[in-house]
Amino acid sequence: MGKIELEGFFLINSLILGLFVLLCLYRVVFGPTLFNRLIGANVIGTKTLIILALMGFIYRRIEMFIDISLVYALLNFIVTLAAAKYLQRKGVL
């Protein structure tokens, strides 16, 4: 496989993941429970990490995009834990 073919492959995968993000966004907005909304937001963050890594391959700057992805993963994890802890103390979860 050539470089052009791989870039197209990564681009198509990024677009498909973007569509999956929209499906998860639907769950965040119209989720039946608060727990479903929290998990939907976490899944959006995880898919964004993968899209960032694929963008690194497309732009041939994988080291920069992996660093950004790691920081975003830590933020996503900390926010999810903080929201779960807050909702647990409030008695919602």
C-alpha positions as CSV (number, residue, x, y, z in Angstrom):
1,M,0.0,0.0,0.0
2,G,1.2,3.5,-0.9
3,K,1.2,6.5,1.3
4,I,-1.8,8.0,-0.7
5,E,-3.8,4.8,-0.1
6,L,-3.1,4.8,3.6
7,E,-4.1,8.5,3.9
8,G,-7.4,7.8,2.2
9,F,-7.9,4.8,4.5
10,F,-7.3,6.9,7.6
11,L,-9.5,9.7,6.3
12,I,-12.4,7.4,5.6
13,N,-12.0,5.8,9.1
14,S,-12.0,9.3,10.6
15,L,-15.2,10.2,8.8
16,I,-16.9,7.0,9.9
17,L,-15.8,7.7,13.5
18,G,-17.2,11.2,13.1
19,L,-20.6,9.7,12.2
20,F,-20.4,7.5,15.3
21,V,-19.7,10.6,17.4
22,L,-22.9,12.1,16.1
23,L,-24.8,8.9,17.1
24,C,-23.3,9.2,20.6
25,L,-24.2,12.9,20.7
26,Y,-27.8,11.8,20.2
27,R,-27.5,9.6,23.3
28,V,-26.0,12.5,25.2
29,V,-28.9,14.9,24.3
30,F,-31.8,12.5,24.4
31,G,-30.6,9.8,26.8
32,P,-33.3,8.3,29.0
33,T,-31.1,8.5,32.2
34,L,-28.3,10.7,33.4
35,F,-26.0,7.7,33.5
36,N,-26.6,7.1,29.8
37,R,-25.7,10.7,29.1
38,L,-22.5,10.5,31.1
39,I,-21.4,7.3,29.3
40,G,-22.3,8.9,25.9
41,A,-20.1,11.9,26.7
42,N,-17.3,9.6,27.7
43,V,-17.6,7.6,24.5
44,I,-17.4,10.8,22.5
45,G,-14.2,11.6,24.2
46,T,-12.7,8.2,23.4
47,K,-13.7,8.4,19.8
48,T,-12.1,11.8,19.6
49,L,-8.9,10.3,20.8
50,I,-8.9,7.9,18.0
51,I,-9.7,10.6,15.4
52,L,-6.8,12.7,16.7
53,A,-4.4,9.7,16.3
54,L,-5.7,9.1,12.8
55,M,-5.2,12.8,12.0
56,G,-1.6,12.4,13.1
57,F,-1.1,9.7,10.6
58,I,-2.7,11.8,7.8
59,Y,-0.6,14.8,8.5
60,R,2.5,12.7,9.2
61,R,3.0,14.3,12.7
62,I,1.9,11.3,14.8
63,E,4.2,12.3,17.7
64,M,2.5,15.7,18.2
65,F,-1.1,14.3,17.8
66,I,-0.4,11.4,20.2
67,D,0.8,13.9,22.9
68,I,-2.5,15.9,22.3
69,S,-4.5,12.7,22.5
70,L,-2.9,11.7,25.8
71,V,-3.7,15.1,27.4
72,Y,-7.2,14.9,26.1
73,A,-7.6,11.3,27.4
74,L,-6.5,12.5,30.9
75,L,-8.9,15.4,30.8
76,N,-11.7,13.1,29.6
77,F,-11.0,10.6,32.4
78,I,-10.8,13.2,35.2
79,V,-14.0,15.0,34.1
80,T,-15.8,11.6,33.9
81,L,-14.7,10.7,37.4
82,A,-15.5,14.1,38.8
83,A,-19.0,14.0,37.3
84,A,-19.6,10.5,38.6
85,K,-18.4,11.5,42.1
86,Y,-20.6,14.6,42.0
87,L,-23.7,12.7,40.9
88,Q,-23.1,10.0,43.4
89,R,-22.9,12.5,46.3
90,K,-26.0,14.2,45.0
91,G,-27.8,10.8,45.0
92,V,-28.6,10.7,41.4
93,L,-26.5,7.6,40.5
